[in-house]
Amino acid sequence: MISSDTIRGYNDTFLLSLLNEGDSYGYALSKEIKDRTDGLYAIKETTLYSAFTRLKKNGYIEAYPGDVTQGKKRTYYRITADGKEYLKEKQKEWNITKRVVDQLG
């Protein structure tokens, strides 16, 4: 499993990328990250909700109430137009980062 310190700066990018595919909620997003990485990366709940707060504050995502589960409404998130622009920038940065790591690693 990868250290969260190694990848911390890209949690926002991962979440925006998944939300760019469709609206979702916290548990489903964390499960999707774990599944897509074959269990090599699992985002912590505190990290996940800190990212949601930061992304909402910056106007990159919006939250809205969804289905009622176990007595309370599930909160869903969707990417905004500003979030899509930010995601494009972060994806370019990610590709440069991967190239640097591959060249020096």
C-alpha positions as a printed Julia matrix, in Angstrom:
105×3 Matrix{Float64}:
   0.0    0.0     0.0
   1.26   3.49   -0.87
   1.99   6.02    1.86
  -0.56   8.82    2.06
   2.34  11.28    2.33
   3.53  10.25   -1.13
   0.25  11.08   -2.82
  -1.37  13.65   -0.54
  -1.15  16.54   -3.01
  -3.25  14.69   -5.56
  -6.31  13.74   -3.51
  -8.23  16.73   -4.87
  -7.34  15.7    -8.42
  -8.48  12.13   -7.82
 -11.79  13.26   -6.36
 -12.45  15.81   -9.11
 -11.58  13.24  -11.74
 -14.11  10.78  -10.33
 -16.76  13.48   -9.91
 -16.14  14.49  -13.52
 -17.49  11.02  -14.4
 -20.65  11.62  -12.35
 -22.05  12.79   -9.03
 -21.26  10.64   -6.03
 -20.96  10.55   -2.23
 -18.05  10.08    0.15
 -18.1    6.36    0.8
 -18.61   5.51   -2.87
 -15.7    7.75   -3.89
 -13.33   6.27   -1.32
 -14.35   2.75   -2.39
 -13.82   3.63   -6.04
 -10.3    4.92   -5.32
  -9.44   1.74   -3.43
 -10.96  -0.49   -6.13
  -9.29   1.3    -9.06
  -5.9    1.12   -7.36
  -6.36  -2.58   -6.52
  -6.12  -1.66   -2.85
  -2.78   0.13   -3.22
  -4.26   3.42   -2.06
  -7.07   3.96    0.41
  -8.05   7.55    1.2
  -8.69   8.14    4.9
 -12.12   9.45    5.89
 -10.67  12.56    7.52
  -8.61  13.28    4.39
 -11.67  12.77    2.21
 -13.9   15.17    4.11
 -11.12  17.76    4.45
 -10.77  17.63    0.67
 -14.55  18.07    0.23
 -14.46  21.15    2.49
 -11.52  22.65    0.59
 -13.02  21.89   -2.84
 -16.39  23.4    -1.84
 -14.71  26.51   -0.4
 -12.83  27.02   -3.68
 -16.01  26.56   -5.73
 -14.8   23.36   -7.43
 -17.62  21.14   -6.15
 -21.17  21.53   -4.86
 -22.91  19.4    -2.28
 -26.57  18.43   -2.28
 -28.75  16.05   -0.27
 -29.46  12.65   -1.71
 -31.18   9.5    -0.54
 -31.96   8.82    3.1
 -29.81   5.99    4.42
 -29.82   4.69    7.97
 -31.99   7.59    9.09
 -29.99  10.46    7.6
 -29.62  12.02    4.17
 -26.56  11.07    2.18
 -24.62  14.08    0.87
 -23.76  13.96   -2.83
 -21.12  16.0    -4.58
 -20.87  17.28   -8.15
 -18.07  19.05   -9.98
 -18.64  22.67  -11.07
 -17.47  24.4   -14.25
 -14.6   25.96  -12.24
 -13.8   22.49  -10.9
 -13.54  21.13  -14.45
 -11.08  23.88  -15.39
  -9.04  23.27  -12.24
  -9.06  19.52  -12.98
  -7.58  20.14  -16.44
  -4.73  22.15  -14.88
  -4.07  19.49  -12.24
  -4.09  16.7   -14.85
  -1.41  18.54  -16.85
   0.61  18.94  -13.65
   0.14  15.24  -12.85
   1.45  14.2   -16.27
   4.57  16.34  -15.79
   5.05  14.9   -12.3
   4.78  11.33  -13.61
   7.36  12.11  -16.31
   9.8   13.57  -13.78
   9.41  10.6   -11.43
   9.88   8.15  -14.31
  13.02   9.97  -15.48
  14.58  10.2   -12.04
  13.17   7.1   -10.35
